[in-house]
């Protein structure tokens, strides 16, 4: 959990501390850590989301703002805690309920159908942005040190592949990963 | 004072680029209007960017600026394309209208380059001969083409040799070559370039298909396998379909026709210029020019007695309707598209699906067109069936997961990190049939920011579409099993989207001005001097991809225009 210290405070362009904490906790259930392989936390998906949402239109920003509020309202109702404070098991249960679009019905919480739809939309949006933040070019703020690409064996931004590399069974993890910045650097060097 | 141009071309995509090149080479000064931007060299060079091109769909028109609505039937209220609308993150960027800016759809396309078969031009007659005159339902508006394969053969040849297509011929002047497509209609000569190197999983696909008795061959591709004219040999980077090409291996009108036209000195391009009205004389029978908005929304009017509208089947018909050019009520009718049948397999060894273009692939054509076997499932017309061994980046891959699997959590992480490198696709595409029920018109409510009416699509998947999807799903499953796939699944059927970037038919060509919009040269029956070209001219859609045929039609139109001026 990123602590609410000065170092993280200056990092967020758009998100508030609570929003960052909550969204980060959701991302970490989509691509969890703890198995020795990079997840959403190690690839800094939350950085990607913060920067992306900052540049986005009002509808999307509202979806994050209202989604975080609704999610924490729901978990407070159910367990008396914010989403980020729940155990992993409870977090997953909450997300499963949202995905099944049944959170409102089963809790009987005084929320309208808009809230029901809002949480489903919010989770779908965080899912999209988590995938993007895991596998984007690092220039967007996620996929830190290309850890997301490393995880799945994607060599990233390449100029091309040769016949040997294109043979069935070739281990793509033997190809050095490149980012767009690496390509730019190569061209600058070629120009010198 | 009103500006005058010798000729105006609206849209510099696959068709408009070709016509602009032919006219300017003949000495005609052409003003081209394109509503998109000119893409910079920087964008082409550093296109290895899935967020920009896939997630954010930066090449294609967005609904906020280019609204399109859809409804399944006349009883329903049309909404902004529901599969692409809503907060970003729930969109399908490749199920919007195709790329804009000089290059048009050939900026983003995968480069599947097909001639239609002879039978495609006679679909209606062949279906009725084989299955009976009541095989097509009462709402069918299917007709045979007013031209045949032999009429287009020289123009197909020009596409292949002037623009550049790689492949292996299967039938040169009637002499079969088992290495090429055994079902292709006879051609005068082969391709100017040999086939591409195939992506890793293709060998396994091809071998399995051969064991099953099919006759696979390599996909003809508008991607250069060697340096050819303005094209450079492909480097197999894998960022192809949906992306710009950093080596100019992918044939795009931006680098072939448009570049050649610019070199004549006779082409002026105005990008970010949005045509909104086709102007006519008092009788309405003659074109007099085009009115357009510039990037700031200022209105401009250019006079010309030769106007070529080439901005895709959808925008072409929208522009005609918004201009009131629809005396016989046929504009927007006969909307057709492909329903895609995407299947995915997981292979026992690494397939590395991120390498090579989409079209570095093999094709089974045994079940296409009238070659679809006799069946009890109501399938009247077949489909091309293709391996998709390459061009799959991780973000796109995460959007196509086995049904029933939870899309998040440790299980998802394990599955995706284990299997991304073992994926491949098998694809077919079912051509929808023209029907009274499926059409485009102007949305009565939704307008763009300039106050221009949005196009409204009324379309649903038919019984035949569903039957054909089911039929081919079984075929693909059998191939996957023969390949030794450890997993196989299909995208949901029928597809949620109703745009495939293969929309055609909405300004049908025909000899009878009462039941068609343009003649075989693309000239409007109603308004002389106005040419409306592209896939919108097609009387029927083939199981093959439409681009090479609409490119051939563009050469035909250009020849005709030059004979007249």
HADDOCK unambig.tbl for C-alpha pairs under 7 A between the chains (distance, minus, plus):
assign (segid A and resid 29 and name CA) (segid B and resid 408 and name CA) 6.96 0.50 0.50
assign (segid A and resid 29 and name CA) (segid B and resid 409 and name CA) 5.47 0.50 0.50
assign (segid A and resid 30 and name CA) (segid B and resid 408 and name CA) 4.28 0.50 0.50
assign (segid A and resid 30 and name CA) (segid B and resid 409 and name CA) 4.76 0.50 0.50
assign (segid A and resid 31 and name CA) (segid B and resid 408 and name CA) 6.55 0.50 0.50
assign (segid A and resid 31 and name CA) (segid B and resid 409 and name CA) 5.78 0.50 0.50
assign (segid A and resid 31 and name CA) (segid B and resid 410 and name CA) 6.83 0.50 0.50
assign (segid A and resid 31 and name CA) (segid B and resid 413 and name CA) 5.98 0.50 0.50
assign (segid A and resid 32 and name CA) (segid B and resid 409 and name CA) 6.15 0.50 0.50
assign (segid A and resid 32 and name CA) (segid B and resid 410 and name CA) 6.10 0.50 0.50
assign (segid A and resid 59 and name CA) (segid B and resid 87 and name CA) 6.45 0.50 0.50
assign (segid A and resid 60 and name CA) (segid B and resid 87 and name CA) 5.37 0.50 0.50
assign (segid A and resid 60 and name CA) (segid B and resid 88 and name CA) 6.95 0.50 0.50
assign (segid A and resid 125 and name CA) (segid B and resid 89 and name CA) 5.10 0.50 0.50
assign (segid A and resid 125 and name CA) (segid B and resid 90 and name CA) 6.84 0.50 0.50
assign (segid A and resid 128 and name CA) (segid B and resid 89 and name CA) 5.16 0.50 0.50
assign (segid A and resid 129 and name CA) (segid B and resid 89 and name CA) 6.89 0.50 0.50
assign (segid A and resid 131 and name CA) (segid B and resid 395 and name CA) 6.18 0.50 0.50
assign (segid A and resid 132 and name CA) (segid B and resid 51 and name CA) 6.68 0.50 0.50
assign (segid A and resid 132 and name CA) (segid B and resid 395 and name CA) 6.24 0.50 0.50
assign (segid A and resid 135 and name CA) (segid B and resid 394 and name CA) 6.48 0.50 0.50
assign (segid A and resid 135 and name CA) (segid B and resid 395 and name CA) 6.31 0.50 0.50
assign (segid A and resid 136 and name CA) (segid B and resid 50 and name CA) 6.64 0.50 0.50
assign (segid A and resid 136 and name CA) (segid B and resid 51 and name CA) 5.86 0.50 0.50
assign (segid A and resid 137 and name CA) (segid B and resid 49 and name CA) 6.53 0.50 0.50
assign (segid A and resid 151 and name CA) (segid B and resid 417 and name CA) 5.95 0.50 0.50
assign (segid A and resid 152 and name CA) (segid B and resid 417 and name CA) 4.35 0.50 0.50
assign (segid A and resid 152 and name CA) (segid B and resid 418 and name CA) 6.94 0.50 0.50
assign (segid A and resid 152 and name CA) (segid B and resid 420 and name CA) 6.32 0.50 0.50
assign (segid A and resid 153 and name CA) (segid B and resid 421 and name CA) 6.69 0.50 0.50
assign (segid A and resid 157 and name CA) (segid B and resid 48 and name CA) 5.23 0.50 0.50
assign (segid A and resid 158 and name CA) (segid B and resid 237 and name CA) 5.95 0.50 0.50
assign (segid A and resid 159 and name CA) (segid B and resid 235 and name CA) 6.99 0.50 0.50
assign (segid A and resid 159 and name CA) (segid B and resid 237 and name CA) 5.54 0.50 0.50
assign (segid A and resid 160 and name CA) (segid B and resid 235 and name CA) 4.71 0.50 0.50
assign (segid A and resid 160 and name CA) (segid B and resid 236 and name CA) 4.96 0.50 0.50
assign (segid A and resid 160 and name CA) (segid B and resid 237 and name CA) 3.76 0.50 0.50
assign (segid A and resid 161 and name CA) (segid B and resid 235 and name CA) 6.39 0.50 0.50
assign (segid A and resid 161 and name CA) (segid B and resid 236 and name CA) 5.49 0.50 0.50
assign (segid A and resid 161 and name CA) (segid B and resid 237 and name CA) 5.89 0.50 0.50
assign (segid A and resid 161 and name CA) (segid B and resid 355 and name CA) 6.70 0.50 0.50
assign (segid A and resid 166 and name CA) (segid B and resid 199 and name CA) 6.04 0.50 0.50
assign (segid A and resid 166 and name CA) (segid B and resid 200 and name CA) 5.35 0.50 0.50
assign (segid A and resid 167 and name CA) (segid B and resid 200 and name CA) 5.14 0.50 0.50
assign (segid A and resid 168 and name CA) (segid B and resid 200 and name CA) 4.56 0.50 0.50
assign (segid A and resid 168 and name CA) (segid B and resid 201 and name CA) 6.22 0.50 0.50
assign (segid A and resid 168 and name CA) (segid B and resid 349 and name CA) 7.00 0.50 0.50
assign (segid A and resid 168 and name CA) (segid B and resid 350 and name CA) 6.14 0.50 0.50
assign (segid A and resid 168 and name CA) (segid B and resid 351 and name CA) 5.64 0.50 0.50
assign (segid A and resid 169 and name CA) (segid B and resid 349 and name CA) 5.11 0.50 0.50
assign (segid A and resid 169 and name CA) (segid B and resid 350 and name CA) 4.26 0.50 0.50
assign (segid A and resid 169 and name CA) (segid B and resid 351 and name CA) 6.23 0.50 0.50
assign (segid A and resid 170 and name CA) (segid B and resid 350 and name CA) 6.29 0.50 0.50
assign (segid A and resid 171 and name CA) (segid B and resid 350 and name CA) 6.98 0.50 0.50
assign (segid A and resid 180 and name CA) (segid B and resid 46 and name CA) 6.76 0.50 0.50
